[in-house]
Amino acid sequence: MSVALKEITPSAAPPSGGQRTAFLESLSRVLPSRLMGRVLAAGDAERQRIERDLHDGVQQHLTGLRIRLAMAAEDFQERGDADAGVALNGFGEEVEQAIEEVRAFARGVYPVVLASDGLGAALVSAGRYAAEGVTVSAPGIRRCRPEVESAVYFTCLAAIDNAGKHAGSARVSVHAWDSADALHFTVCDTGCGFDLSRTPAGAGLTNMHDRITALGGTLVVDSRLSEGTRLHGSVPDPWPGAAEGRRAPATRASNMARLGLVDEEATISPIGRTDT
C-alpha cells in the first residue's frame, strides 16, 4: 500500500520534548507553503550560525587547551616529574574526547560539508557516522539551492533515525539522485513495516512532509507489515535560480492586481494557477 504522506492524519499528541516539531506542525496547518518555507529556511540559517559558533568558539578554545596541556605535560616530564606529566596527558585525553563530542553535536546541528560540498557529500558523510547497516548512494548530484539541500538532508537523517527506532537492526539504504527537472531521494529499511491505514503519522513524519512540500515537492511513504518501509521524495526544479523563475509569473500578476489592471480573483484559480 502506498499513500502520500499528506493524506495521513497527523498525530494529535507530539512526543515528550518535541516542542519545536509541534510548533512546525501547527504552522504547517495555517501557513501557505511559501511562508512555511521561509520559516524552515530561517531555522536552517540559525542551525548554521550555531554550528559556526561551536566551531569558532567552544571547539577552538578546547583545542587550545589541549595543546597547552600537552606542552605542560612535556615540561613536567623534562623536569623529572613523570607523575604530573602523566596526569596532564590524562586531562588532555579527556579534553580531546570533549572536542570529538562537540564536533559530533555540530554535525547534527548543521554539517559543514553540506554547505561546502553539497548534498551528496553530506549524505555520504552522515552514512559513515550512522549505525551499522546504513548504506548511502548519492553519486554525481549537482548542487541545488541551499534550502533544498538542507531539507532533503535533514529529511533523510530523520528517516534513518526513525528506522533505527522502529525497525530495530534492519538494514537501511539511502539513495539520492537528480534528473533533468527534479531531485529525488529514497530511504528504505528491511524492518517489520507497519499498516498505513491503521497508523497515524507521527511528529517526525509530519516534519519531513512539511520540509519537502514547503519547496513544492512530494513525499510518499510505502510500508507493509513484515516488508519494511520505503520513503520516496522529490523536489522539482531544485537548481539555483529555479525558484525565482517559477515565482515570476505569479509576482507579475499580483503586481498588476495591486495596480488595478486586472481582477486578482479572476487571475488566480482555486489551486493557485493563472487562468488561460
ZIDA-V377123 format. One record per pair of residues at least 6 apart in sequence whose C-alpha atoms are under 8 Angstrom apart, sorted by the first residue. I is the first residue (numbers start at 1). J is the second residue. D is the distance in whole Angstrom. If there is no record, write none. Layout:
<<I:J:D> <I:J:D>>
This chain:
<<1:196:7> <1:222:6> <1:223:7> <1:224:7> <2:220:7> <2:221:6> <2:222:4> <2:223:7> <3:196:8> <3:220:6> <3:221:6> <3:222:6> <4:218:8> <4:219:6> <4:220:4> <4:221:6> <5:201:8> <5:205:8> <5:206:8> <5:209:7> <5:219:6> <5:220:5> <5:221:6> <6:209:7> <8:200:6> <8:201:6> <9:200:6> <9:201:6> <10:200:6> <10:201:5> <10:202:6> <10:203:7> <10:206:7> <11:200:6> <11:201:6> <11:202:5> <11:203:7> <14:21:8> <14:22:6> <14:202:7> <14:203:6> <15:203:7> <18:203:8> <21:203:6> <21:204:7> <21:207:6> <22:203:7> <24:207:7> <24:210:8> <25:203:8> <25:206:7> <25:207:7> <25:210:8> <27:36:7> <28:36:7> <28:210:6> <33:213:7> <33:214:5> <33:215:7> <33:216:8> <34:214:6> <34:215:7> <36:210:8> <36:214:6> <37:211:7> <37:214:5> <37:215:6> <40:211:7> <41:147:6> <44:110:8> <44:147:8> <44:150:7> <47:109:6> <47:110:6> <48:109:7> <48:110:6> <50:106:8> <50:109:7> <51:106:5> <51:107:8> <51:109:6> <51:110:6> <51:111:8> <51:112:8> <54:102:7> <54:106:7> <55:103:8> <55:106:8> <58:102:8> <59:99:6> <59:102:7> <59:103:8> <62:95:7> <62:96:8> <62:98:8> <62:99:6> <63:95:8> <63:96:8> <63:99:7> <65:92:8> <65:95:8> <66:92:5> <66:93:8> <66:95:6> <66:96:7> <69:88:6> <69:89:7> <69:91:7> <69:92:6> <70:88:7> <70:89:6> <70:92:7> <72:85:7> <72:88:7> <73:84:7> <73:85:4> <73:86:7> <73:87:8> <73:88:5> <73:89:6> <74:85:6> <75:85:8> <76:82:7> <76:84:6> <76:85:5> <77:84:8> <77:85:5> <111:122:7> <113:121:7> <113:122:5> <114:121:7> <114:122:5> <114:149:7> <114:150:8> <115:146:7> <118:143:6> <118:144:8> <118:149:7> <119:141:7> <119:143:7> <119:149:5> <119:150:8> <119:152:8> <119:153:7> <120:138:5> <120:139:7> <120:140:7> <120:141:6> <120:176:7> <121:138:8> <122:153:8> <123:136:7> <123:138:7> <123:153:7> <124:136:6> <124:137:7> <124:138:7> <126:157:8> <127:134:6> <127:135:6> <127:136:6> <133:169:8> <133:170:7> <133:171:5> <133:172:6> <134:171:6> <134:172:5> <134:173:6> <134:174:8> <135:172:6> <135:173:5> <135:174:6> <136:173:6> <136:174:5> <136:175:6> <137:173:8> <137:174:6> <137:175:5> <137:176:6> <138:175:6> <138:176:5> <138:177:6> <139:176:8> <139:177:7> <140:177:8> <141:176:8> <141:177:6> <141:178:6> <142:178:7> <143:239:7> <143:240:8> <144:238:5> <144:239:5> <144:240:6> <145:238:6> <145:239:6> <145:240:5> <145:241:8> <148:215:7> <148:235:8> <148:238:6> <151:211:6> <151:212:6> <152:185:8> <152:211:8> <152:212:7> <154:208:8> <155:208:5> <155:211:7> <156:174:7> <156:186:8> <156:187:7> <158:204:7> <158:208:7> <159:187:7> <159:231:8> <160:172:7> <160:187:7> <162:204:8> <163:170:8> <163:172:7> <163:189:7> <163:191:8> <164:170:8> <166:191:8> <167:189:7> <167:190:7> <167:191:4> <167:192:6> <167:193:7> <167:228:8> <168:191:7> <169:191:8> <170:189:6> <170:190:5> <170:191:5> <171:189:6> <171:190:6> <171:191:7> <172:187:7> <172:188:6> <172:189:4> <172:190:7> <173:186:8> <173:187:6> <173:188:5> <173:189:6> <174:185:7> <174:186:6> <174:187:5> <174:188:7> <175:185:6> <175:186:5> <175:187:7> <176:183:8> <176:184:6> <176:185:4> <176:186:6> <177:183:6> <177:184:5> <177:185:6> <178:184:6> <181:236:6> <181:237:5> <181:238:8> <182:234:6> <182:235:5> <182:236:4> <182:237:5> <182:238:6> <183:234:5> <183:235:5> <183:236:6> <183:237:8> <183:238:6> <184:232:7> <184:233:6> <184:234:4> <184:235:7> <185:232:6> <185:233:5> <185:234:6> <186:230:7> <186:231:5> <186:232:4> <186:233:6> <187:230:6> <187:231:5> <187:232:7> <188:228:7> <188:229:6> <188:230:4> <188:231:6> <189:228:5> <189:229:6> <189:230:7> <190:227:7> <190:228:4> <190:229:7> <191:226:7> <191:227:7> <191:228:4> <191:229:7> <192:224:8> <192:225:6> <192:226:4> <192:227:6> <192:228:5> <192:229:8> <193:223:5> <193:224:5> <193:225:5> <193:226:5> <193:227:6> <193:228:4> <193:229:5> <194:223:6> <194:224:5> <194:225:5> <194:226:8> <194:228:8> <194:229:8> <195:223:7> <195:224:6> <195:225:6> <196:222:8> <196:223:7> <196:224:8> <208:219:8> <209:218:8> <209:219:6> <212:218:6> <212:219:7> <212:233:8> <212:234:8> <212:235:7> <213:219:7> <215:235:7> <216:235:7> <216:236:7> <217:233:7> <217:234:5> <217:235:4> <217:236:6> <218:233:5> <218:234:6> <218:235:7> <219:231:7> <219:232:6> <219:233:4> <219:234:7> <220:231:6> <220:232:5> <220:233:6> <221:229:7> <221:230:6> <221:231:5> <221:232:6> <222:229:6> <222:230:5> <222:231:6> <223:229:4> <223:230:6> <237:243:7> <250:274:8> <253:264:8> <253:267:7> <254:264:7> <256:262:6> <257:263:6> <257:264:5> <266:275:8> <267:274:6> <267:275:6> <268:274:5> <268:275:7> <269:275:6>>
